[in-house]
Amino acid sequence: MNLRHATLHQLRIFLTVARHCSFARAAEALHLSPPTLSLQVKQLSQTVGQPLFEQLGKKIFLTAAGQTLADACHDIDARLERLAQDLDALQGVERGSLKIAILTTLKYTVPKLLGSFCAAHPGIDVAMQVGNRELLLQRLAHNQDDLYVMGQAPEQMDLVCEDFADNPLVLVAPPGHALAGQKNISPQRLMHQPFIFREPGSGTRLTAERFFASQQVTLKNRLEISSNEAIKQTVAGGLGLAVLSRTTVSSELALGELVLLDVQGFPLIRRWHVVYPRGKRLCAAALAFKTWLHQHRPVADPRA
């Protein structure tokens, strides 16, 4: 066995397969054909001299040798990341790269801020991942990005968490709803109204559930949908009410496709946070964008 024959390309492919526990999903993530990916993993396994994966039924798992190699790959990946950060720092904020991951709800605001940041710093290469909370937590656990922008940061991880803007949650209904136009609606009047919820674990859903529980109101769960866009269309179609971030419904409110309900206690004010692992050395570009978020934070008017 001579690991000097292993290439960084093979190690990255292997680590991606290990993270996804799937050759097909890894091939898709790396934009490689499945045969090409399988060949690289096979060659790496031959270099190591031991099988790296074993298949049980339809699932693949790391062997003991595979787990040992995966741990080493994480160390190598982290060291290369630090090297990139050190080289970026030598070039200053006008050069380098930035990788950020943002919550799906923020796709209405952060890309605009990122666009103005890139216009001010055209030499920086930027990659942005958009996903739900579960995806961001997975990426955060594997330290795949420089910065993460989300609502509530997970308490079980050792993180730096800086809030930078309000995230008002509003209660929306279809036009013509019986409560539309009424003032100072008691939360108890929503007891038997059907609600459209985000998936379990969503920060928006948790905040809404805590509020109504504090009011001794049990909500009627009609549907669970993992997409804000689908929730808006479902509410507009008259299937129920929903609690959503104000930033996600601006267009629909302006067009009259949705209406705000004036419910006591609303809007529920949450905060947006920029998050990264404690101890992580941020590159110059990441530090600059973090400052940019604070200086150009979006301001939502929950009454609009």
Beta strands, then each sheet from edge to edge (+ up, - down):
strand 1: 53-56
strand 2: 59-62
strand 3: 96-103
strand 4: 124-131
strand 5: 147-150
strand 6: 159-173
strand 7: 194-197
strand 8: 220-224
strand 9: 242-245
strand 10: 259-260
strand 11: 268-277
sheet 1: 1+ 2-
sheet 2: 4+ 3+ 5+ 11- 6+ 9-
sheet 3: 4+ 3+ 5+ 11- 6+ 10-
sheet 4: 7+ 8+
end
